[in-house]
């Protein structure tokens, strides 16, 4: 991973509170630490924000509405669309607004990354089994090498979180999976641990052994 060909992509780390997300404080804390390291190394930082217009123009099919007929999630008339204060973008950072789950769908993300000569993506965000996973698969489809930081990802239940990361690990060719502290070691030129893809469908799991298989990502 060449640092001058790398970007940090943070998916939807927003104030939307209607999801009961696991370990959210740790996600924010880890993300803050990773951002700091990337700033030191002048790695570009890109945020996506999911936004649903209050008037529902352009709203996705069957996106939930409240009793007033407005979007329940990421309503453009609320502060739920803003990035968490602890990790909010700085002036030099890039913010890309989107209206579907994937950060690549009908946005300028791919164009932006190519203009930065990006070949390697460090990626994490919310939610693991939704916008994060669809963005990872689209990154792969657009020929980026993916470095997934699994402890800056979260969703509403541990089964969905683990299964989504295992599915990405199985089918995103060339993916590497890190915890924040290990990726920072790598960026710092120190010894580190990461799980690296070697073949499709390598991690076999079911409802009885999913936690055990997930732990293989830490070895």
C-alpha positions in Angstrom: 0.0 0.0 0.0 1.7 3.2 -1.2 0.7 6.1 1.0 0.7 8.5 -2.0 -1.9 6.2 -3.7 -4.1 5.8 -0.6 -7.2 7.6 0.7 -9.3 7.2 3.9 -13.0 6.8 3.0 -15.4 7.2 6.0 -19.0 6.1 5.2 -21.9 7.9 6.9 -20.4 8.7 10.3 -23.4 10.9 11.0 -25.6 11.9 13.9 -28.6 9.8 12.9 -29.8 8.4 16.2 -32.7 6.2 15.2 -30.4 3.2 14.8 -29.3 1.5 18.0 -25.7 0.9 16.9 -23.2 -1.3 18.7 -20.1 0.2 20.3 -20.7 3.6 18.7 -18.4 5.4 21.2 -15.6 3.1 20.3 -16.2 3.5 16.6 -15.9 7.3 17.0 -12.8 7.1 19.2 -11.1 4.7 16.8 -12.0 6.8 13.8 -10.6 9.9 15.5 -7.3 8.1 16.1 -7.1 6.9 12.5 -7.9 10.3 11.1 -5.1 11.8 13.2 -2.6 9.4 11.8 -3.8 9.9 8.2 -3.5 13.7 8.6 0.1 13.3 9.8 0.9 11.3 6.6 -1.1 13.6 4.3 -3.5 10.8 3.3 -6.6 12.4 1.9 -9.7 12.0 4.0 -13.1 11.6 2.3 -16.5 11.5 4.1 -19.8 10.4 2.7 -23.1 11.7 4.1 -26.4 10.0 3.4 -29.1 12.6 2.8 -32.8 12.2 2.2 -34.6 15.4 1.1 -37.3 16.5 3.5 -39.8 16.8 0.6 -38.9 13.2 -0.5 -37.7 14.2 -3.9 -35.3 11.5 -5.1 -36.1 9.3 -2.1 -35.2 5.6 -2.5 -38.1 3.1 -3.1 -39.9 2.3 0.1 -37.6 4.4 2.3 -39.5 4.7 5.6 -41.6 7.8 6.2 -42.9 9.3 9.4 -46.6 10.3 10.2 -46.0 13.6 8.4 -44.8 11.9 5.2 -41.2 12.9 5.7 -38.1 10.6 5.7 -37.5 9.0 9.1 -33.8 8.6 8.4 -31.2 11.2 7.4 -33.9 13.9 7.0 -32.3 16.9 5.4 -34.2 19.2 7.7 -32.5 17.8 10.8 -29.0 17.6 12.2 -29.0 13.8 11.7 -27.2 14.4 8.4 -24.2 16.0 10.1 -20.9 14.2 10.8 -20.2 13.5 14.5 -18.6 16.6 16.1 -15.6 14.6 17.4 -14.6 13.6 13.9 -16.1 16.4 11.8 -14.3 17.3 8.5 -11.7 20.0 8.3 -11.4 22.5 5.5 -9.1 20.4 3.4 -11.3 17.2 3.7 -13.7 16.1 1.0 -17.4 15.5 1.8 -19.6 13.7 -0.8 -23.3 13.6 -0.3 -25.2 10.6 -1.5 -28.9 9.5 -1.8 -28.5 5.7 -2.0 -26.6 3.2 0.1 -23.4 3.0 -1.8 -21.0 5.9 -1.7 -20.3 5.3 -5.4 -23.9 5.3 -6.8 -24.4 8.4 -8.9 -21.9 10.5 -6.9 -18.5 12.0 -7.7 -16.7 9.6 -5.4 -15.0 7.5 -8.2 -14.0 10.7 -10.1 -12.6 12.2 -6.9 -10.5 9.2 -6.0 -9.1 8.9 -9.5 -8.2 12.6 -9.5 -6.2 11.9 -6.3 -4.5 8.9 -8.0 -6.0 6.6 -5.4 -5.5 2.9 -5.8 -5.8 1.8 -2.1 -8.8 2.6 0.0 -8.8 2.5 3.8 -12.5 2.2 4.6 -15.0 2.0 7.5 -18.2 3.4 8.7 -21.9 2.9 9.1 -23.8 0.7 8.9 -21.8 -2.5 8.4 -24.5 -4.5 6.6 -25.8 -1.5 4.6 -24.0 1.6 3.3 -20.6 0.3 4.3 -20.9 -3.1 2.7 -22.4 -1.8 -0.6 -19.7 0.9 -0.8 -17.0 -1.8 -0.3 -18.3 -4.0 -3.0 -18.6 -1.0 -5.4 -15.0 0.0 -4.5 -14.0 -3.5 -5.5 -16.1 -3.2 -8.7 -14.2 0.0 -9.5 -10.8 -1.7 -9.1 -9.7 -0.3 -5.8 -7.8 -2.4 -3.3 -9.8 -2.4 -0.1 -8.4 -2.1 3.4 -11.3 -2.6 5.8 -11.0 -1.3 9.3 -13.5 -3.5 11.1 -13.6 -1.6 14.5 -14.7 1.6 12.9 -17.8 -0.2 11.6 -21.0 -0.9 13.4 -24.6 -2.0 12.9 -27.6 -2.9 15.0 -26.7 -6.5 15.9 -23.5 -8.5 16.2 -24.7 -11.3 13.9 -25.2 -8.8 11.0 -21.9 -7.1 11.8 -19.8 -10.3 11.8 -21.5 -11.9 8.8 -21.2 -8.8 6.7 -17.5 -8.5 7.4 -17.0 -12.2 6.7 -18.9 -11.9 3.4 -16.7 -9.0 2.3 -13.6 -10.9 3.4 -14.6 -13.9 1.3 -15.6 -12.1 -1.9 -13.7 -8.8 -2.2 -10.6 -10.1 -3.8 -7.4 -8.6 -2.4 -9.1 -7.2 0.7 -7.1 -6.7 3.9 -8.9 -6.5 7.3 -7.5 -4.5 10.2 -8.3 -3.2 13.6 -7.4 0.5 14.0 -4.4 0.0 16.2 -2.9 -2.5 13.7 -3.5 -0.3 10.7 -1.8 2.6 12.5 1.2 0.4 13.2 1.4 -0.4 9.5 1.1 3.3 8.5 3.8 4.0 11.0 6.2 1.4 9.5 5.9 -0.9 12.4 5.1 -4.6 12.7 1.3 -5.2 12.5 -1.4 -7.9 12.2 -3.9 -8.0 9.4 -6.1 -10.7 7.8 -5.4 -10.9 4.0 -7.5 -12.4 1.4 -6.0 -15.4 -0.4 -8.9 -17.1 -2.2 -12.7 -16.8 -2.6 -15.0 -18.2 0.0 -12.1 -19.0 2.4 -14.0 -18.3 5.6 -16.7 -20.9 6.0 -19.2 -20.0 8.7 -22.7 -20.9 9.9 -24.9 -20.0 12.9 -22.9 -22.3 15.2 -19.4 -21.1 14.4 -19.6 -17.6 13.1 -18.0 -16.0 16.2 -15.1 -18.5 16.1 -14.5 -17.9 12.4 -14.8 -14.1 12.9 -11.9 -14.3 15.4 -9.7 -15.6 12.6 -9.6 -12.0 11.3 -7.6 -11.1 14.4 -4.9 -13.7 14.0 
